[in-house]
Amino acid sequence: MLGDLRCSAQFYAYCYPVCFNRKISNLIKRTIIFKLFSFNRSRYYSTHSTVNPEGLALEHIKSGKITNHLVINKILSNQKVSITENKLKSLLSIKGIELELPINKNNSKIFDETVGKSSYKGFPGVYIFIHKISNLMYVGSSNLLRRRMEYYFKNDLPQIGKFLPILSKGGLSAFKLKIFKLNIDVFKLQDALFLEQYILLDKACELNTLRVVNFGSQTGKSIYVYDLTCTILYYHAQSQISLKRVLGIHPSSCNKYLNTKIPYLNKFILLSFPVFSAVQSDLTTKELLNIMNNERRVAYELGLRRSVPVVLEVKEGNKFVDLTNLPLSPSIKKVEGNNLEFDSLTSCIVYLKSLGFTIKRDTLSKYIKQGKEFHNFICKYSKKSLPIDFKYLDLLIEEYKNNKLNIKTIEPLNKKK
């Protein structure tokens, strides 16, 4: 059997060399791998997990038993997430808003209040499309309900799965829409997935191809928002996307301030690791967002929103800058010894370009974080942009970097064994 498959692949490549492109090659490889392992599929799964989540979900639906937190946790056990009984009760207490489709002037106001007016600042939640004739349902969740609804409301939907072809054929008027909006002051973004999983275990959700949610898209690198002394934890985000949606911190700003000792908005420290001695703040997410928005407004009015002072140290042996005969430059704010001070990273980049260097902002930011020397220059953030006392923070970050480095060097050694 395997010999026939290999020969057929070789024959195709020999006879049709032009058509034997990457897609066809990958298709044949997948076919061979499937044939190789399909006869022993149960054993393959048993080496990774003792449960088949989709099978467990279908078995529970068929049984007709009541869904509770224990059932959900069992189905999601391989994703290493779980929900408590009280949290599930809180989610089930959310009142769903039912709307007729398509959205019109009579219900557009309540629709906007439920999903948000902007595709970029909408609300998280769970939505259900209910077919009016069959009462079959399609359930989904999103961190931005407005954007997801706009996707379904467009005309050129792909004809995949069970739900989209029916929606395309029957139109929006064939469905009712029910939306459960999550309060971000009470629930985390991933809680929407738990509510979705609960509804997926309803027998009526036959328009969903799969009956198990995937938490993978919600995971990412954690970001912790602290005060300047790292003694108070204001917020813990599961990913940069979550941080942007909840607190409005753009990923580029996050990368700029993360683990750098530079205060975000002059009030907050962003770290990628927890400080276990810190205590949780009593501020709600909404109160924290209001504080940040006020700081953004002040910084914008003062013209300081993007300005982080930097220092360019001219090292010995540098052939590009003569400190004894330094020409005037509007980019340089001050010269002190062998240090050139700039108002911002941008002005430093402009100066480097005048010397013949082409360097990107992200690259220079990376060099600053790493303390990397380039062409006998070292760029670093000015002490003026640091908290008054950041020695403790400096030690925390250095310890984190060292531990991270040790883990990276240990892992390859373990793999070799």
C-alpha positions in Angstrom: 0.0 0.0 0.0 2.7 2.5 1.0 4.8 1.5 -1.9 1.9 2.2 -4.3 1.4 5.7 -2.7 5.1 6.6 -3.0 5.3 5.3 -6.6 2.1 7.3 -7.6 3.7 10.5 -6.1 6.9 9.9 -8.0 5.0 9.1 -11.2 3.0 12.4 -10.9 6.1 14.4 -10.3 7.9 12.8 -13.3 5.0 13.1 -15.8 3.8 16.6 -14.7 6.8 18.5 -13.5 5.2 21.9 -14.1 2.0 21.1 -12.2 3.9 19.4 -9.3 3.9 22.6 -7.3 4.1 23.0 -3.5 0.4 22.6 -2.9 0.2 19.3 -4.8 3.4 18.1 -3.1 2.0 18.9 0.4 -1.3 17.2 -0.5 0.5 14.0 -1.5 2.6 14.1 1.7 -0.5 14.5 3.8 -2.1 11.6 2.1 0.9 9.4 2.7 1.1 10.4 6.4 -2.6 9.8 6.8 -2.2 6.3 5.3 0.8 5.6 7.5 -0.9 6.5 10.7 -4.6 6.0 10.2 -4.4 2.3 11.0 -3.1 3.1 14.5 -4.9 6.4 15.2 -6.2 5.5 18.6 -2.7 4.7 19.8 -1.4 8.0 18.4 -4.0 9.9 20.4 -3.3 7.9 23.5 0.3 9.1 23.6 -0.8 12.7 23.9 -4.1 12.7 25.6 -6.4 10.1 27.3 -9.5 12.0 26.2 -11.1 13.0 22.9 -12.8 16.3 23.6 -15.1 16.3 20.6 -16.2 12.7 21.4 -16.9 13.6 25.0 -19.0 16.6 24.0 -21.1 14.5 21.5 -21.5 11.8 24.1 -22.8 14.3 26.7 -25.2 15.8 24.2 -26.5 12.4 23.3 -27.0 11.5 26.9 -29.4 14.4 27.5 -27.8 15.1 30.9 -27.6 18.5 32.5 -24.5 20.6 31.7 -22.5 21.9 34.7 -19.0 23.2 35.4 -17.7 19.6 35.9 -18.8 18.5 32.5 -17.2 21.6 30.9 -14.0 21.2 32.7 -13.7 17.5 31.7 -14.3 18.4 28.0 -11.7 21.3 28.2 -9.2 19.4 30.3 -6.7 19.0 27.5 -6.6 22.8 27.0 -5.6 23.4 30.7 -8.5 25.7 31.5 -11.3 25.4 34.0 -14.3 27.2 35.4 -15.8 27.3 38.8 -19.4 26.6 39.6 -20.0 30.2 40.8 -18.4 31.7 37.7 -20.6 29.6 35.4 -23.7 30.7 37.4 -22.6 34.3 36.9 -22.2 33.8 33.2 -25.6 32.1 32.9 -27.3 35.0 34.8 -26.4 37.4 31.9 -29.5 38.4 30.1 -29.4 37.9 26.4 -30.7 40.6 24.0 -32.8 39.1 21.2 -32.9 41.0 17.9 -34.7 40.6 14.6 -32.5 40.5 11.5 -31.6 42.4 9.4 -30.8 45.3 11.8 -33.0 48.3 11.0 -33.7 51.7 12.4 -36.1 50.3 15.0 -33.5 48.1 16.7 -30.2 49.7 15.6 -29.9 51.7 18.9 -30.1 48.6 21.1 -27.8 46.8 18.7 -25.2 49.5 19.0 -25.5 49.5 22.8 -25.0 45.7 22.9 -22.1 45.2 20.4 -20.5 48.7 20.5 -20.5 51.5 17.9 -16.9 50.9 16.8 -15.2 47.8 15.2 -12.1 48.6 17.3 -13.7 49.4 20.7 -16.7 47.0 20.8 -17.7 44.7 23.6 -16.9 41.0 24.2 -19.6 38.4 24.4 -21.5 35.5 22.9 -23.9 35.5 20.0 -26.5 32.9 18.8 -28.0 32.8 15.3 -31.4 31.0 15.6 -33.0 29.7 12.5 -36.7 30.8 12.6 -38.2 27.6 11.0 -36.0 24.8 12.4 -34.9 26.5 15.6 -31.4 25.1 15.0 -28.7 27.4 16.4 -25.2 28.5 15.6 -23.3 29.9 18.6 -20.0 31.8 18.6 -18.1 34.3 20.7 -15.9 37.3 20.1 -13.8 39.9 22.0 -15.2 42.5 19.5 -18.9 41.7 18.8 -19.3 44.6 16.5 -16.6 43.5 14.1 -17.8 39.9 14.2 -21.4 41.0 13.3 -20.1 43.1 10.4 -18.5 39.9 9.1 -21.8 38.0 9.1 -23.7 40.9 7.7 -21.7 41.2 4.5 -22.9 39.5 1.3 -19.8 37.6 0.1 -19.6 34.9 2.8 -17.4 31.8 2.1 -19.4 28.7 1.5 -17.9 26.5 4.3 -19.2 24.7 7.3 -22.9 24.1 8.0 -24.0 27.6 9.0 -22.6 30.0 6.4 -24.2 28.3 3.3 -27.6 28.4 5.0 -27.1 32.1 6.0 -26.1 32.9 2.4 -29.0 31.1 0.9 -31.8 32.1 3.3 -30.4 35.6 4.2 -30.3 37.3 7.5 -34.1 37.5 7.7 -34.2 33.7 8.1 -32.6 34.1 11.5 -33.0 35.7 14.9 -30.0 37.0 16.7 -29.4 36.7 20.5 -26.4 38.4 22.1 -24.9 38.0 25.6 -22.8 41.1 26.3 -20.0 40.6 29.0 -19.2 43.3 31.5 -15.4 43.6 31.4 -15.4 44.8 35.0 -16.8 41.5 36.1 -15.6 39.0 33.5 -12.4 38.2 31.7 -12.3 38.0 27.9 -11.9 34.2 28.0 -15.1 33.8 30.0 -17.0 34.3 26.8 -15.5 31.0 25.6 -16.8 29.2 28.7 -20.3 30.5 28.0 -20.0 29.5 24.4 -19.0 26.0 25.4 -22.0 25.7 27.7 -24.3 26.6 24.8 -22.5 24.4 22.4 -23.6 21.4 24.5 -27.2 22.2 23.7 -28.6 19.7 21.2 -30.0 22.5 19.1 -26.5 23.8 18.1 -26.4 21.6 15.1 -25.3 24.4 12.8 -21.9 24.3 14.5 -19.4 22.0 12.9 -17.5 21.5 16.1 -18.8 21.2 19.7 -15.7 22.2 21.5 -14.3 25.7 21.7 -10.6 26.5 21.2 -8.9 28.6 23.8 -5.7 28.7 21.8 -6.5 32.0 20.0 -7.0 33.6 23.5 -3.5 32.7 24.8 -0.5 34.8 24.5 2.3 36.4 26.5 1.0 37.8 29.8 1.4 41.5 30.5 1.3 42.9 34.0 0.5 46.6 34.7 2.1 47.9 38.0 2.6 51.2 39.7 6.1 52.8 39.6 7.3 50.8 42.6 5.9 47.5 41.4 4.1 47.1 44.8 0.6 47.4 43.3 -0.8 45.3 40.4 -3.4 47.2 38.5 -4.1 44.7 35.7 -3.1 41.4 34.3 -3.7 40.8 30.5 -3.4 37.4 28.9 -2.1 38.9 25.7 -1.2 42.2 23.9 -4.5 42.0 22.0 -6.4 41.8 25.3 -4.4 44.7 26.7 -5.3 46.9 23.7 -9.0 46.0 23.8 -9.4 46.6 27.5 -6.9 49.4 28.3 -6.2 50.8 24.9 -2.5 50.1 25.0 -1.4 49.5 21.4 1.0 46.5 20.8 3.7 48.9 19.5 3.5 50.9 22.7 3.5 47.7 24.7 6.7 46.5 23.0 8.2 50.0 23.6 7.6 50.0 27.3 7.6 46.3 28.2 10.5 45.4 30.6 12.3 48.6 29.9 11.9 50.5 33.3 10.3 53.3 31.3 7.0 54.3 32.8 4.0 54.1 30.5 2.1 57.5 30.7 4.6 58.4 33.5 2.5 56.3 36.0 2.7 52.6 35.1 5.3 49.9 34.6 4.6 47.1 32.1 6.2 43.8 32.8 6.0 40.3 31.2 6.3 38.5 34.5 4.6 38.7 37.9 6.0 40.4 41.0 4.8 38.1 43.7 5.2 40.7 46.5 2.8 43.1 44.8 -0.8 43.5 46.0 -3.9 43.6 43.8 -5.3 47.1 43.3 -8.9 47.9 44.3 -9.5 49.9 41.1 -12.0 48.5 38.6 -10.9 48.1 35.0 -13.2 51.1 34.1 -11.5 53.3 36.7 -8.1 52.3 35.5 -9.0 53.0 31.9 -10.3 56.5 32.9 -7.0 57.3 34.7 -5.0 56.2 31.6 -7.3 58.2 29.3 -6.8 61.3 31.4 -3.0 60.9 31.3 -3.2 60.4 27.6 -5.2 63.6 27.2 -2.7 65.6 29.3 0.3 64.1 27.5 -1.3 64.9 24.1 -2.1 68.5 25.1 1.6 68.9 26.2 2.9 67.3 23.0 4.7 64.6 25.0 2.6 61.6 24.1 5.4 59.9 22.0 8.4 61.7 23.5 10.7 59.5 25.5 14.1 61.1 26.0 17.1 59.0 25.0 20.9 59.3 25.2 23.3 58.3 22.5 26.7 57.3 24.1 29.7 57.8 21.8 32.1 55.0 22.6 35.9 55.2 22.2 37.1 54.5 18.7 33.9 55.9 17.1 34.8 57.3 13.6 31.4 58.9 12.9 31.3 61.6 15.6 34.1 63.9 16.6 33.2 65.2 20.0 35.9 67.8 19.9 34.5 69.4 16.8 30.8 68.5 16.9 28.7 70.4 14.3 25.4 71.9 15.5 22.3 69.7 14.9 18.7 70.6 15.6 18.1 67.0 16.7 20.6 67.1 19.6 19.2 68.7 22.7 22.3 68.6 24.9 25.9 67.4 24.8 27.3 66.1 28.1 30.8 64.5 27.9 30.5 61.7 25.4 26.7 61.6 25.6 24.3 63.2 23.1 20.9 63.8 24.5 17.7 63.8 22.4 14.1 64.7 23.2 12.8 61.4 21.7 13.8 58.3 19.9 12.6 59.8 16.6 15.1 62.7 16.9 17.9 60.3 17.6 17.0 58.3 14.5 17.0 61.5 12.5 20.5 62.3 13.7 21.8 58.8 12.9 20.4 59.2 9.4 22.3 62.4 9.0 25.5 60.3 9.7 24.5 57.9 7.0 22.8 55.2 9.1 19.5 53.7 8.2 17.9 52.2 11.3 14.3 51.4 12.1 12.6 52.5 15.2 11.8 49.0 16.3 15.4 47.9 15.8 16.8 50.8 17.9 14.2 50.1 20.6 15.4 46.5 20.6 19.1 47.6 20.9 18.1 49.8 23.9 16.4 46.9 25.7 19.4 44.6 25.0 22.1 47.3 25.7 23.6 46.4 22.4 26.4 48.4 20.9 26.4 49.3 17.2 29.1 51.0 15.3 30.6 52.2 18.6 27.3 53.8 19.7 25.1 52.7 22.6 21.6 54.1 22.8 19.7 54.1 26.1 16.8 55.8 27.7 17.5 59.0 29.6 17.4 58.8 33.4 14.9 61.6 33.2 12.4 59.1 31.8 12.9 56.6 34.6 11.2 56.6 38.0 13.1 58.4 40.8 14.1 55.0 42.4 14.2 52.2 39.9 17.0 50.1 41.4 14.6 47.5 42.7 12.8 47.4 39.3 16.2 47.1 37.6 17.1 44.1 39.7 13.7 42.5 39.0 14.1 42.8 35.2 17.7 41.6 35.2 16.8 38.6 37.3 13.9 37.8 34.9 16.2 38.1 31.9 18.8 35.9 33.5 16.3 33.2 34.4 14.9 33.3 30.9 18.4 33.0 29.4 19.1 30.0 31.7 15.9 28.3 30.6 16.8 28.8 26.9 20.3 27.3 27.3 19.0 24.3 29.4 16.3 23.3 26.9 18.6 22.4 24.0 20.8 20.4 26.3 17.8 18.4 27.4 16.7 17.7 23.9 20.2 16.3 23.0 19.8 13.8 25.8 
